[in-house]
Amino acid sequence: MHSQVEPSVGGVLAVAGDLVEDVVVWVDEPVRAATDTAARVFRARGGSAANVAALAAPLVPTRFIGRVGADAAGAALADDLASAGVDVRVQRSGRTGTVVLLVDAEGERTMFPDRGASAELAGVEPGWLDGVAWLHLPAYGLEREPMRAELRRLAVLGRAVGARVSVDASSTGLLTGIGVDPALELIRAIGPDVLFANEDEAALLGLSGGGPVAASVAPTVVIKHGPLPTDVVERGELAARIDVAPVDGIRDLTGAGDAFAAGFIAATLRGSDVAAACRAGHERAASVLTNPGAHT
């Protein structure tokens, strides 16, 4: 098997989307309805786009594009992201969003998102894409307008400066809420070079194993199967299957997909082929699996 993914070399990775506060609840026993359940609670910087930016920043020059509230929480989150080495470009208006995540003992999450100001991203200055070689767009931004149209506009602006574009399918709940066919059409309208999806998202969208739907959404579709090998589908055909190294002590799967995208894109920008980029994605994902939220 071989892949037709062509490595890029150099340039800035820009990620557009959510920057929110995560309230991460590690549940230490089965949830007891209508009474107390033993748990540990952590607060962290979150948002899929912000996670990717922060996790890629040690590897390649990285920029975040988004919107936070005109409040202390938004200022603190933007400062925290900048302290991770990210070039932060944010609009400030309204109320900063929060996502509550219940994480069970096996590390699986149930999420309660309130994206607040993040979902209102619109009218990004074209200059924020200067020097960008890769633009990454989590599909959370496709949930509703005005951000939905803005991501399409950013993809056009990115291509105008020579950037490659990737989309992450993000969430089966999100995709179901949008509708599978409308979600596919939105992804096709963006026209990503690479689409990332986990096993459940790929099955929902009809991408598993390749085929005409996979070929129609992106030249390259990367399908993650947790601890099982990652599939790389090129133009509808399975081109590579990349093993995943085992990880001990997994406690929290939050941000693992974001970390994979960060590692994969950064490696590609540094000249890696698709197999090496997947391995870099696996390594970056492993770095967040024992900590609360998408943090190493």
Buried (B, 14 or more C-beta within 10 A) or exposed (E): EEBEBEBBEEBBBBBBBBBBBBBBBBBEEEEEEEEEEEBEEBEBBBBBBBBBBBBBBEBBBBBBBBBBBBBEBBBBBBEBBBEBBBBBBBBBBBBBBBBBBBBBEEBEBEBEBBBBBBBBBBEBEEEBBEBBBBBBBBBBBBBEEEBBEBBBBBBEBBBEBEBBBBBBBBBBEBBEEBEBEEBBEBBEEBBBBBBBBBBBBBBBBBBBBBBEBBBBBBBBBBBBBEEEBBBBBBBBBBBBBBEBEEBEEBBBBBBBBBBBBBBBBBBBBBEBBBBBBBBBBBBBBBBBBBBBBBBB
